[in-house]
Amino acid sequence: GKNRVLFRVWPRDPKGKTITASSLRGKEAANGIDLWGATLYDFYYVLRAPDVKNYLTISTGSRLAKWMVNS
């Protein structure tokens, strides 16, 4: 595989809900990889809990958008 460096951060509402494990999926690659993006601009670091600054996860814009609509 290839190594990539993420450089974007998804802004969070400081009073927003904590992102928990979920079966929601965004766009997927044809081979079934659940985190897919056309470019590196589609990947984000996101704070799972807005008040815990070191609790980061990697996600994609499409997956985060689904989470926001369904939360």
C-alpha positions as a printed NumPy array, in Angstrom:
array([[  0.   ,   0.   ,   0.   ],
       [  0.88 ,   3.63 ,  -0.243],
       [  1.359,   6.008,   2.664],
       [ -0.432,   9.327,   2.545],
       [ -0.344,  12.36 ,   4.817],
       [ -3.658,  13.86 ,   5.876],
       [ -3.712,  17.624,   6.224],
       [ -7.384,  18.571,   6.624],
       [ -9.399,  18.786,   9.842],
       [-13.2  ,  18.624,   9.973],
       [-14.508,  21.496,  12.16 ],
       [-16.713,  20.409,  15.063],
       [-19.405,  22.115,  17.083],
       [-17.822,  22.502,  20.549],
       [-21.128,  21.335,  22.058],
       [-21.749,  18.591,  19.471],
       [-22.401,  14.923,  20.11 ],
       [-19.559,  12.427,  20.443],
       [-19.05 ,  10.349,  17.301],
       [-19.46 ,   6.712,  18.273],
       [-18.922,   3.493,  16.348],
       [-21.542,   3.25 ,  13.634],
       [-22.556,   1.062,  10.745],
       [-23.045,   4.171,   8.567],
       [-20.813,   4.099,   5.538],
       [-19.94 ,   6.738,   2.992],
       [-18.673,   6.167,  -0.523],
       [-16.684,   2.96 ,  -0.856],
       [-13.987,   1.748,  -3.205],
       [-14.871,  -1.036,  -5.634],
       [-12.769,  -3.457,  -3.571],
       [-14.87 ,  -2.821,  -0.438],
       [-12.553,  -0.442,   1.426],
       [-14.966,   1.703,   3.429],
       [-12.916,   4.919,   3.52 ],
       [-12.747,   6.119,  -0.061],
       [-11.995,   9.519,  -1.49 ],
       [-11.163,  10.703,  -4.985],
       [ -8.324,  12.871,  -3.639],
       [ -6.587,  13.589,  -0.351],
       [ -8.965,  16.545,   0.02 ],
       [-11.741,  14.014,   0.779],
       [-10.059,  12.704,   3.959],
       [-10.198,  14.437,   7.336],
       [ -8.998,  14.196,  10.882],
       [-12.032,  14.66 ,  13.102],
       [-12.387,  14.987,  16.855],
       [-14.679,  12.188,  18.024],
       [-15.482,  14.109,  21.205],
       [-15.248,  17.89 ,  20.741],
       [-14.008,  18.421,  24.301],
       [-11.192,  15.816,  24.072],
       [ -8.527,  17.395,  21.862],
       [ -6.364,  14.291,  21.329],
       [ -9.195,  11.866,  20.451],
       [ -8.798,  12.024,  16.659],
       [-10.018,   9.632,  14.018],
       [ -9.716,   9.571,  10.236],
       [-12.856,   9.787,   8.146],
       [-14.147,  10.945,   4.772],
       [-16.469,  13.776,   3.893],
       [-19.196,  11.432,   2.64 ],
       [-19.168,   9.37 ,   5.831],
       [-19.215,  12.462,   8.056],
       [-22.089,  13.935,   6.035],
       [-24.139,  10.759,   6.577],
       [-23.356,  10.848,  10.288],
       [-24.526,  14.469,  10.55 ],
       [-27.795,  13.749,   8.737],
       [-28.531,  10.688,  10.899],
       [-27.462,  12.03 ,  14.289]])
